[in-house]
Each structure stands twice: as C-alpha cells, then as structure tokens.
Amino acid sequence: MAKPHKKPPELSPVPVVDAPSSRCIKCGSTRRADYRGITRQPHVGQLADGTKYNMVVWRRTHCLDCGQARVDRAWEMSDDYPNDADGQRGDAPQ
C-alpha cells in the first residue's frame, strides 16, 4: 500500500545579495586559494554607498592562476559586536 504524500513545507522568500568577487591585481582572475590568517577588527562605520558595518576583516589568500599573494579586505556587519558608537545594535529600537 502506498504511503500518503505530505504537502511540502512552505518556504519563505530569501533575499539575494550580489557580492563582488575579489580579483587578482596581477592577472585579473577570481580563482583563489582557501583563505588563511583571517584577522577581524571591530570598527563601526558606513561605506560611501550607505552600507553600515561594525567589523573589518582581512583574509590572506593567493591567486590559483599566477600565484600572486593578496589580502582581501571586507567590511561586514556582525552580531557579535555593537553596530553603533553608543553600543546599541543598529536594528535595536530607540
């Protein structure tokens, strides 16, 4: 006897964000080795496009095509650190 089919769960829409790939400054390739030596520094700020951040991250890697070493720097929003200078999260009610 066949089992009754269950209705699949409703899925909520997930936002999609475009994140630019880092490129080799020597050959322009986006192929890179795994990150190593990751350094995180809490720092609150806002980029020129209005994006807020509370963490600067440096990740060491190298190009898989030409071997050029590089450090990829990113500005991120982390839940581990406050988002504002007064210690409040940016999404917290005032």
C-alpha positions in Angstrom: 0.0 0.0 0.0 1.4 3.4 -1.0 2.2 6.0 1.7 0.2 9.2 1.6 2.2 12.1 0.2 2.8 15.0 2.6 2.5 18.6 1.4 6.0 20.2 1.1 6.7 22.9 3.7 6.0 26.5 2.8 9.3 28.2 2.0 9.7 31.9 2.9 11.5 34.0 0.3 15.2 34.5 0.9 16.8 37.8 -0.1 19.6 37.5 -2.7 22.5 39.9 -2.5 25.2 40.5 -5.0 28.7 40.3 -3.5 31.6 41.1 -5.8 34.4 38.5 -6.1 37.9 39.7 -5.3 40.2 39.7 -8.2 44.0 39.2 -8.6 45.6 42.6 -9.3 48.2 40.9 -11.5 46.1 38.7 -13.9 42.5 39.6 -13.0 41.5 36.0 -12.1 38.8 35.4 -9.5 40.2 31.9 -8.7 41.9 31.9 -5.3 43.2 29.5 -2.7 41.3 29.0 0.6 41.5 31.9 3.0 44.1 31.7 5.8 45.3 34.0 8.5 41.9 35.8 8.9 42.1 38.9 11.1 38.9 40.6 12.4 38.8 44.1 13.9 35.7 45.7 15.4 35.2 49.1 13.8 31.9 50.9 13.4 31.4 52.9 10.2 29.4 53.5 7.0 30.6 53.0 3.4 30.1 55.7 0.7 27.1 53.8 -0.6 25.4 53.9 2.8 26.1 50.4 3.9 26.8 50.2 7.6 29.4 47.9 9.1 30.8 47.0 12.5 33.7 44.7 11.6 36.7 45.0 9.2 38.0 41.6 8.0 41.3 40.8 6.3 41.7 37.4 4.7 45.1 36.2 3.3 45.0 34.2 0.0 46.8 33.8 -3.3 45.8 33.5 -7.0 45.5 30.0 -8.3 46.4 31.1 -11.8 49.5 33.2 -11.3 50.4 32.7 -7.6 50.2 36.4 -6.7 49.6 36.8 -2.9 47.0 39.2 -1.7 44.9 40.2 1.3 41.1 40.5 0.7 39.6 43.2 2.9 35.9 43.3 3.7 33.5 45.4 5.8 30.9 43.3 7.5 28.0 43.5 9.9 28.5 41.1 12.8 26.0 40.2 15.6 29.0 39.7 17.9 29.7 43.4 18.2 27.6 46.6 18.6 26.7 48.5 15.5 26.7 52.0 16.9 29.3 54.0 18.8 26.9 54.1 21.8 27.0 50.3 22.0 23.5 49.7 20.6 22.7 47.3 17.7 21.7 49.2 14.6 18.4 47.4 14.4 17.5 47.9 18.1 14.5 50.1 18.9 15.5 53.6 20.2 
